[in-house]
Amino acid sequence: MTDSNEDISIPDETLARITDRVLEAEKKKLNLDNPRGVINQIEEIIEEEVY
């Protein structure tokens, strides 16, 4: 990901899909004693959907 001050326009459908996928990833990790890797999964989801 890049760190720039450019505005990024993301369609509402894409934002909804990202939200659903992130929530699903978090739910899967919620029941684990040590939920490692959820941040990496969230980054991957965003990269897949936006780029």
HURA-V770031 format. One record per residue. N is the residue number from 0. SS is DSSP state (hx for helix, st for strand, lp for the rest). Layout:
BEGIN
n=N ss=SS
n=N ss=SS
END
This chain:
BEGIN
n=0 ss=lp
n=1 ss=lp
n=2 ss=lp
n=3 ss=lp
n=4 ss=lp
n=5 ss=lp
n=6 ss=lp
n=7 ss=lp
n=8 ss=lp
n=9 ss=lp
n=10 ss=lp
n=11 ss=hx
n=12 ss=hx
n=13 ss=hx
n=14 ss=hx
n=15 ss=hx
n=16 ss=hx
n=17 ss=hx
n=18 ss=hx
n=19 ss=hx
n=20 ss=hx
n=21 ss=hx
n=22 ss=hx
n=23 ss=hx
n=24 ss=hx
n=25 ss=hx
n=26 ss=hx
n=27 ss=hx
n=28 ss=hx
n=29 ss=hx
n=30 ss=lp
n=31 ss=lp
n=32 ss=lp
n=33 ss=lp
n=34 ss=lp
n=35 ss=lp
n=36 ss=lp
n=37 ss=hx
n=38 ss=hx
n=39 ss=hx
n=40 ss=hx
n=41 ss=hx
n=42 ss=hx
n=43 ss=hx
n=44 ss=hx
n=45 ss=hx
n=46 ss=hx
n=47 ss=hx
n=48 ss=hx
n=49 ss=hx
n=50 ss=lp
END
